[in-house]
Every structure is written in C-alpha cells, then in structure tokens.
Amino acid sequence: MRCTALSAALFAAGSLAANCNGRAELCDRKYSEVSFIGSHNAPFVGFGPADNQFVSVTEQLDLGVRFLTGQTQEKRGNPQMCHTSCFLEDAGPLKDYLGEVKSWIDGHENEVVTLLITNGDAIDINKFADAFKSSGLDRYVFTPDRKLGLKDWPTLGELISSGKRVIVFMDYNMDTSKVPYILDEFAYYFETPFSPTEDNFVQCDIDRPGQVSADDRMFLANHNLNIEIFKGLLIPDPLHARDTNSIESISEQTEICKKNYGRNPNVVLLDFVNVGDTIKTQDHLNGF
C-alpha cells in the first residue's frame, strides 16, 4: 500500500470506525460504491418559488442526507449562497453555510458528508478556501494525493478514522493547484439532465460534462421535478414532492441507470428531502 497522507492518518488513528453513516456494513465500502440521497440546493429553505427545501441544512443532515449541493454567486467580491441571483434568493455568506455543516460534523464523528458547490461566477477559488478556513471546516476535508478512479477511493471507515470525512466538489472554475481539496466534479462524476420537467423526468442519459465514458466515473441522477412556468423559467414542484420522492418513482429512474451502466447512481438528487421515502430509498439503493 502506498504511503499517503490518508494511510499515515489511519496508522495514527488506530482501528477503523465500527459504524459509518449509520450502518456498520458501509464501513468497508469504498466511497465510490455507496449511494447517497442528495439535497438539491440545500441552503435555499422556505416556501417560496425559488426554494428547493422545506427544512434547514442541519435538519437535512439529521434526517440522514449526506450529500448537499448549493449555488454561489459573487456578492461584494465574495461567494454568497444565492439561487441564480442574490436578488432572487440570498441565503447568506458561504462561510455561514459551511459553519452550519461544521457544527453538525463536530457532533457526529462517524459520518462522511459531501458538498457540491457551484461557481458559475468564476469567483477566485482562494475566496472559497478562505471560507472553509474561517468556518473551521477545512480541518475535516479530504485531499486525494492523485486523481482517483472508481477503485481508488478509500472506504467510509478509512475516511472516518482519518478524520478527513468531508468531500468537496465544484462544478466549474475550480483550481486544484491552488486549493487541492476542492475537486473537479466532472473529472469524477457525470450527471443526468438537470432541472428535469415531466417531459424528461425519468431517464438516465449522460448530460454533463458531455458525451464521456461512464466507466470510471461516479454519477448523479437528477430526480427533482420542475414546472415550466413559461419557456425557460422553471420552478420546483412541491405539490408532487411526495410522489417524486417515493421509492417507486426513484426506483423507476435508478432501474434505467442500472440497465444503462450496470450500477446504481452514486447520488440521487432531490428537492424537499423531508418529504417522501428519501432515507428508505437510500437504504434500498445500498442493499438494506
């Protein structure tokens, strides 16, 4: 086994964790072999047309969600948790969002949590590093020593025992030469079409980052139903969230994924994660 920062940390930590993300059986599974229910736009909480969740980030984590996504926009030169624009939806500074996650992580030592952050405004990646440092979450982030293939990821038990149990991805405009722990999402994942409407809801086609091979990538299935108010304007569909988030609806899509790629999605991304069969489905996808 190569001597890496992770293996050194494991040696120092001693025995591996006995319980991982609520399941002893997950401790020996590689991160790339686990399926997660993901919270789409986790920090945008409320009952307005731009809100994707009904309950706070802390409550989402308490439910059992371990994959959180959130959009950033530039505000006064810094990353702000804003949905499309800060005029439409402003959930506060990135450092406050990361601080909430860090507070939860502090009290839950056997959990691996993933953050996917968008950076459509091409904000300086060092500003994101500043937010991680000021929130204190940087102490938990995992930094691979090389680009990892599907078989190269550590197990959940190894991540937990090392203390490096927060995985961070960014969709665009990251720079791992400057901030090595903010990983390029599309070097590791492909996604099915995002913001699906009824017309393209149940499919498992590769959308982003384009026509790439699925063989050595994890993948994210977007299963958050949207309503098109008029051409190009989409809003989340809370009225059908119970059906959308049912095990039957999610399984209809994941069965297509299994047929296409021979495996379940690593992430099924949902709106309104406190509605429906979210954690029941997560257990089902992991074989429980």
N, C-alpha and C positions, 0 to 999 in steps of 0.2 A: 504493500500500500504506500502510495506517495506520501511524503511528509508535507502536509499542508497546514495552514492556519487552523482549519477545522479539526484535523486529526490531532494536532497538538492540544487544542482546547478540549477535545474528548479525553485525551490522556489525563489532562489536569482535572477534569470533572469526575473521572471515575466511571461508574456504571451508568448505562443508558437509562433514560426515563422509562418508567413502567406503565405510564398512561399518557397517551398522546391525542390531543384534540378529542378527549372524552372516550377514547377507545384504546384498550391495550393492543388490539390487533393492528392498529395503524402504526405502531412504533417501528415495526420492521419494514414498512413500506417506504419506498423512495417517494420523495415529494412529487415526482412526475407520475407516480402511479396512483395518486389519490384524487378523488373527485370532490370538488368544493361547490357549494351553492355560493354564488357571488351576489353582492348587493350593488345594484346599478345606481351610480350617483348617490352613494351612501350619505354624504353630508347634507343633501337637499331634502329637508324633512318638513312636512306640513301637509296642507290640504289644498294648496294652490295648483294651478295648471302646470307649473314648472317643477313641482315637487315629485320626486320619484320614490320617497319613502315616507311612512307614517310615524316611525319611531326613531329615536336618536341612535347615533353610532354605537354608544355604549349598550343600548338595548338590543341592537342588531347583534353585537358580539355576544351578549348574554343569551340570545336565542340559539347560538351555535354557528352563526355565519363567521367564516374565517377568511373571506376574500372580499375586499372593499375597493370600490372604484370611486373616483372623484375627479371632476374637471377643475382646472385652474385657468384663470385669466390674469393678465397683468393689471395691478392697481397700485398706483404711485410707485412703480418700479419693482414691486414685489408680487410673488404668487398669492392670489386670493382664491378661495373656493367659490367660484362663480359658475353658474349654469348658463352656458352660451355667452352671456354678458353679465357684468356686475349690475347693470340696470335691471335686468330681468330677475336674477336670483343671486344674492350675496350671502354666503354662509360664514364669512369671516376669513381671517388670515390662515394660510396653510399651517403655520406653526401651532395655531389653536386646535385645528383638526388633528394634527399629529400628537399634540399634547393629550387630547382625549384618548386616542389609541394607546399612547404610552401609559397613561394612568390605568387603563384596563390591563395591559400587558403586565404591569408591575404586580398586579394581584392574581395573575393566572399563569403560573410558571410552567405549566405543561401544555401550552398552546402555541401553535405555529399560525401566524397571521400573514396574509399577503395584501399589499397595497398596489393598486394600479392607478397611476396618476397621469392625467393628460396634460400636455403642454403645447396647445395649439398656438399660443402667442410667442413661442420660442424665447421664453424668459431664460436668462442666464442660468445655467444649471447650478452654478455656485450659490444662487439665491435659494434653491431648493435644499442644498447642503446646509446652508445657514439655518433654515427652518428645522431640519432634522436635529441639528446640534442644539439649537436653542430650546427645542422641546424635550431633549434628552433621549429621543427615540433612536438616535444614531448608535447608542450602545448595544442595541439589540439587532441591528441589521446584518444580514448575511452577505458576505462578499466572496464570490467564487474566485478561484485563482486562475480560471480559464473559462472559455465558452463551454458550457455544459450541454452534452447531448442527453437524450431521454434516460439513458442508462447511467449517466454520470452523477445524477443528483444524490445528495445524502438522504437518508431516511428521516422521517419525522423525529424519531428517537434521537438520532445524531444531532439534528438541529437544536432540539430542546436541551440536550445535555451540554451542548457547546455554549448555550446562551444566545446564539445567533439565530433567532427564530422569527424574525420579520423579513419577508422577502419583498423587494420593491421593484416594480416595473414602471416604465414610462413609455407612452405610445410614440411620441416624436420628440426630436430636439434634445435628446439626452447626449451625454458625452462621458463614456466610462473611463476615458483617460484622465478626466478631471474629478469625477465622482463615481468610483468604481462599483458602488453598491446600488446605484440606480440603473437597472438593467434595461436593455432594449427589448421592449415587449415583443416586437415582431421578429427578432432573432430567435425567440424562444416559443412563440405562440403563433397560430393563425386564428382568425375569428370568422364566424359565420356573419351574414349581413346584419348590420346594427340597425337599431330603431325599426324593427320589423312591424309591418302592419298586417292585417288579416290576409292580404293577398300573398305575402311571402313569409308567413309566420313559422310554418312547420317545414323546415328544410335544414340541411347541414352542409351547405356549399361553402367553399373557401372564398371569402370576400377580401379581407385584408390579411397580409400585405400584397395581395395579388396572387397570381397562379404559381404557388410554390408547392414543393413536396410536403406532404403531411408526415412523412416517415419519421423524421427526427424532431418534430415539434409537438409541444403540448397544444391543446386547442380549447377555445372558449366559444360556447354556444350562446348566442344572444336570444333569450327567451322572455323578453319584456315587451308586451304587446302595446302598440301605439295606435292612436286615432289620428288620421289626417284631416285636420280642420278645413284646410284648403291646400292647394298644391304647394308642397314644400314646407308646410307648417304642421309639425307633429306634436302631440302631447301624450303623456302616459294615459293608459286606460285603467283607472282604479275600479270601475264598476264591474269589470270582468276579472279582477285580480284573483279571486278565489278559484275560478276555473283555470286561468292561465297558470297559476302556481300549484295546480293539483298534480298529483303523481301521474295521473293518466295523461294530462297534456304534456308534461315534461318528458315522460317516457316515450310519447309518440315521436318527439324530436330526437331523443337520445338513441332510439332504436334505428333511426335513419343514420345517425352518426356511426353507430356500431357496424351497420351494413356497409357504409362507405369506407371506414377507416379501421375497422376491427377492434375498436375500443370505445369506451365511454368518454365524453368530454372531461377535461380536467376542471373546467368551470362551466356552470350553468348560471347565466346572469339574469337576475330577476329584479323587477320593481316590487315594492311593497312586501318585503320579505317576511313580515309578521303575519301575512295572510296566506292561507292555503297550507300545502304539505311540504314546506321548504326543507325542514330538517329530516323529516321522514323520507323525503326523496334523496337527500344527501346520503343517508344511511343505506338506502336501496342501491344507489349507484356504487357504493363501496362494498356491497355484498352482504349487508347486515339486515 
